[in-house]
Amino acid sequence: MEVEQVKSELITAIYDTDSDFQKQLILNPNKLCECPPNHINCITAKEWIKAQIGVWQFNYEKRDIRNRDLHPATFPISLATQIIKLFSHEGEIILDPFNGSGTTQIAAQDLKRNSIGFDLKREYIGLAFNRLKDNSLLSSTNHSIIQDDSININKYIENDSISLIWTSPPYANLLNRKRKNKSRRGEERQNEQFGKIEQYSQDPRDLGTMSIDDYTEVMGKIFHNLLPLLKPKGHCVINVPDMWWKNQRITIHVSLINELRKRGYELRNTIIWDRTNIVNRIGIFGWPSNYITMGTTFEYLLDFWRPPTI
Ligand SMILES: C[S@@+](CC[C@H](N)C(=O)[O-])C[C@H]1O[C@@H](n2cnc3c(N)ncnc32)[C@H](O)[C@@H]1O
């Protein structure tokens, strides 16, 4: 195990964890704001009305990671910001079990929330650590980034302590194939991404290597372990698209909704992340005989919670 730390900022990266470290993340789960106890967030009524619209759009900003060699699949900081504002208060703890480049943690740091992120890949732990360091606001929030399989998260964190789980997991093994750049024409198709497999790793624990059935089962086990860590009525929001594979629609969102319901989560909302404003290349798929919507134009934000009675 190896630890890297910015002490003044309470930013900690832990690489190659072993059993010695488990159950040592001691964080205060209480909010620091003055909001009344029955409020689920710190936003105003005006912001609330805006957030009730169930289709959202976001833009990337300068601090976002768009270099696919650093990480192939990041969401915008502004998306993480919206989710964190909706489902937590200042001072509370946000967990991202598939942390990647640490975008969730950057938004949490901006918003004075504490955060914990897990990822399998060493490079991503370092990337998130450096981003948090650079984004440092000299606030007293606490951010831990841990290299471990997310199936083990419950060994690090106390029950009833997390206010929000927010994440974008891998999409089974649907990206584990060579890029064909079908939305590009002519010479442009043979760009630097052509023929590359844009996968996080080939580690057998990586959800991006699994068939949809194995993936669904492992996701079920991971989220089963995470449920008791949430505070009652704490939200768990998962970002997934559906995909096409061999002319079949693979409905990842349906598999996940069914699996998480089996594990005790309650689905509260389905929000559409409309990506049409950030998709810049449109290829022609299926014309003229087979109608196929472009998967990249929208994704689901599945909002579950831990029911108050569990
Ligand atoms: C879609 S990416 C997350 C990207 C992140 N939202 C961002 O903005 O950078 C999914 C991440 O899950 C990680 N991952 C895959 N299987 C995992 C596992 N079993 N435990 C922990 N992390 C895993 C991958 O390494 C990858 O970084």
The ligand as a Gaussian input file, in Angstrom:
#p B3LYP/6-31G(d) Opt

LIG

0 1
 C      -17.142000       5.574000     -17.080000
 S      -15.664000       5.548000     -16.139000
 C      -15.940000       6.797000     -14.935000
 C      -15.526000       8.162000     -15.435000
 C      -15.759000       9.303000     -14.452000
 N      -17.167000       9.577000     -14.282000
 C      -15.033000      10.565000     -14.922000
 O      -15.692000      11.594000     -15.192000
 O      -13.799000      10.502000     -15.057000
 C      -15.783000       4.049000     -15.229000
 C      -14.577000       3.717000     -14.339000
 O      -14.834000       2.511000     -13.618000
 C      -13.593000       1.885000     -13.325000
 N      -13.865000       0.488000     -12.931000
 C      -14.236000      -0.557000     -13.696000
 N      -14.461000      -1.668000     -12.956000
 C      -14.237000      -1.310000     -11.658000
 C      -14.310000      -2.003000     -10.409000
 N      -14.662000      -3.292000     -10.346000
 N      -14.019000      -1.319000      -9.277000
 C      -13.656000       0.005000      -9.328000
 N      -13.575000       0.711000     -10.485000
 C      -13.856000       0.060000     -11.630000
 C      -12.786000       2.084000     -14.617000
 O      -11.400000       2.008000     -14.377000
 C      -13.260000       3.480000     -15.075000
 O      -12.348000       4.490000     -14.696000

